[in-house]
Amino acid sequence: MNRIFKDDLYEQLARVGKGLANEHRLELIDLICQGERTVDELAREARLSTASASQHLQILHQAHLVKRRRHGTQIRYRIASFAVVGLWLTLRDVAVKQLPDVGQLVEAEFQIRDELEPINQDELERRLSLGEVALIDVRPRLEYLSGHIAGAISIPLEELEARIGELPRQQEIVAYCRGPYCVFSSQAVARLRECGFQARRMEMGVPEWEFAKRTVEVGAA
């Protein structure tokens, strides 16, 4: 009886591992952590065909890692639970620490970002409470509306040039995006510094901020 129980248990646990055991599904999980999306939106972001994205999403749904709902003629996907966000963050961190190839890949791609003096979550939270920084969310507007750090202003990266005059010059600007492997905030900070602003990037994103039980707002500011 005990053996049967264990076999059944580990078979069920393996469903989660099988759901994540694909590079495209991991990217889709990463994107859905930023907010609810349609199949077409996810396919476009992940550079997949709609059919391929739909197939991967079905596997994630079968593993109970994402939920879906119908909105008109569209199917929208969201993360199944906060535990899935934690699983994704843990998987990502373990890979960086345990797999030398991952660490080297990340370092080679993002080493220039170290020059942009990233600010950590504790320091950002403290300085926001003191009104010392202006915080901008440079992700697409849809992701901002799905959830953003309290007090952040939505200025998608592609709008930064046109809206740079809205930013205060008497405060340091902190930009954040999708997380440690997203380049949007680095690009924003580089451009802000070219324009004479004091600017830094936050080293993490909204999923990490919320997972640390910090305040996240939904909808327009």
LINNORFEN-V550015 format. One record per pair of residues at least 24 apart in sequence whose ideal C-beta (glycine too) atoms are under 6 Angstrom apart, sorted by the first residue. I is the first residue (numbers start at 1). J is the second residue. Records with the same first field share a line. If there is no record, write none. Layout:
# LINNORFEN-V550015
I = J / J
This chain:
# LINNORFEN-V550015
15 = 63
16 = 63
19 = 59 / 60 / 63 / 65
24 = 56
25 = 56 / 60
28 = 56
29 = 88
32 = 66 / 77 / 79
33 = 79 / 85 / 207
34 = 143 / 178
35 = 143 / 146
36 = 76 / 78 / 146
37 = 77
38 = 74 / 76
39 = 75
85 = 207 / 211
113 = 186
116 = 186 / 189 / 201
117 = 200
118 = 201 / 203
119 = 174 / 200 / 202
120 = 203
124 = 202
133 = 171 / 172 / 174
134 = 168 / 171 / 173
135 = 174
136 = 175
138 = 175 / 177 / 184 / 185 / 188
139 = 177 / 178
145 = 219
147 = 206 / 216 / 218
148 = 217
149 = 209
150 = 215 / 217
157 = 184 / 188
160 = 188
164 = 195
172 = 198
173 = 197 / 199
174 = 200 / 202
175 = 201
176 = 202 / 205
178 = 205
179 = 204 / 205
